[in-house]
Amino acid sequence: MKVRLSIMCALMVFTSSNAMASSAVAIPEGMGPLPEKVDVPANNSMSAAKIELGKQLYFDPALSKSGNISCNSCHNLGSWGVDNQMRSIGHQWQRGGRNAPTSFNAAFWSAQFWDGRAPLLEDQAKGPPMNPVEMADDDADMLVARLQQAGYGPLFDKVFGKKGLNFDNMAKAIAAFERILLTPNAPFDKFARGEGDISPAAKRGMEKVAEIGCTSCHSGPLFTNNTYQQFNYGVDAGRKEVTGNDGDDHYFRVQSWRNVAMTAPYFHDGAVESLDEAVRIMAKAQLDVTLSKAEIADIVAFLKTLTGEVPSVTYPVFPRPAGKALDFRD
C-alpha cells in the first residue's frame, strides 16, 4: 500500500512539475491568450435574438441585388472567415479591389477594412451592400424593401421594437453576430496559460519574431497593435484613399496573426500564396532583415500555433414569402 501511494505521489509531483515548467517558459512581453470578451457599443447591446437575426442576415444572399451574394460568400465561416481568393467575386463576376480579411475576431479590431475606413463592425456591415462591385444594391431603401418582402419585418420588430426593420438595425444585427465569432484556445493560448506545450521550432519562432522586431506592430494577445503602418508593396495607396493625405500613402491597418496560417493568400492584394513567402517579404520590407529558410520555418511553426477553435455555427433558415419570388435584379 505504501509503495502504491509513493508511486502515485511521485506521479502527481511529476505532472505538477511539468505543468509549472510549461507555464514558466519565457514568453515575450505582451504576448498572451486571446481575450475572452469584446467591447460592445452602448447603443447595440447583445441578445440571443439579435445574434440569431444577425446570423440569418450574414448568410442570406437577399442582402445582394442579384440574390447570389451574402456576407458569407467572401467571409466564409467554413473556411476561417475568408474565401481564400486573391480578390473576392462580387456582382456580375466583378473582382473586389482587395483581399477579403477574416471575420473571425474582427470584433477586436479598432477599425475595419484594410484602410480602416469603418470604425466599428456596424459601419463595416453597411459597406458591402452599397458597393457596386460587391452586393451592388441601388440604395438602402431598396434593400430594406426586399428584406421586408422576404418576411424579416416581425423578426426585426422582436429585436428592435415596432417598425424595427431599417438599414441601421440590419447593420447592428450583423455586428452582434460577428461579435461572437471568436477563436479561443489556440495551442499558443494553452501554452501561455500553462495548459499545454508547443514545439521547439515554434518556441524558436516565437523568440525570433520578438528578437527581430515583428512584435513592434504585431504585439499583444491579438498580435496586432491596431495601428496603421506603411507597407511599400504593390500599387495600392492604402489609407491615402480614405484620407486624401499623401502622408498616408501605402499605409494599412496592421493585420492580426491570429489564424493567419488558415487565411491564405496574403497581403492586401492577395498576391502571396504561401505563409513562408509572406514571412520572408515582411521581414525584408519592414525590418530589412533577411531570414534563413530555417528561421522562416520556425516563425511559420509559431504562427501555426495561433490557429484557434472556430465557433460552431448552424446554417440558418431564412424567412421567405410563400409562393412568391423576391425582387432580385441583374
FENJOGI-V857749 format. One record per run of one state. SS is the DSSP state (~ for helix, > for strand, _ for the rest). FROM is the first residue (numbers start at 1). TO is the last residue. If there is no record, write none. Layout:
ss=SS from=FROM to=TO
ss=SS from=FROM to=TO
This chain:
ss=_ from=1 to=1
ss=~ from=2 to=24
ss=_ from=25 to=47
ss=~ from=48 to=59
ss=_ from=60 to=60
ss=~ from=61 to=63
ss=_ from=64 to=70
ss=~ from=71 to=74
ss=_ from=75 to=76
ss=~ from=77 to=79
ss=_ from=80 to=88
ss=> from=89 to=89
ss=_ from=90 to=90
ss=~ from=91 to=93
ss=_ from=94 to=94
ss=> from=95 to=95
ss=_ from=96 to=105
ss=~ from=106 to=108
ss=_ from=109 to=111
ss=> from=112 to=112
ss=_ from=113 to=117
ss=> from=118 to=118
ss=_ from=119 to=120
ss=~ from=121 to=130
ss=_ from=131 to=139
ss=~ from=140 to=150
ss=_ from=151 to=152
ss=~ from=153 to=160
ss=_ from=161 to=166
ss=~ from=167 to=178
ss=_ from=179 to=186
ss=~ from=187 to=192
ss=_ from=193 to=199
ss=~ from=200 to=212
ss=_ from=213 to=213
ss=~ from=214 to=216
ss=_ from=217 to=227
ss=> from=228 to=230
ss=_ from=231 to=237
ss=> from=238 to=238
ss=_ from=239 to=239
ss=~ from=240 to=243
ss=_ from=244 to=245
ss=~ from=246 to=248
ss=_ from=249 to=250
ss=> from=251 to=253
ss=_ from=254 to=259
ss=~ from=260 to=262
ss=_ from=263 to=265
ss=> from=266 to=266
ss=_ from=267 to=271
ss=> from=272 to=272
ss=_ from=273 to=274
ss=~ from=275 to=287
ss=_ from=288 to=292
ss=~ from=293 to=304
ss=_ from=305 to=330
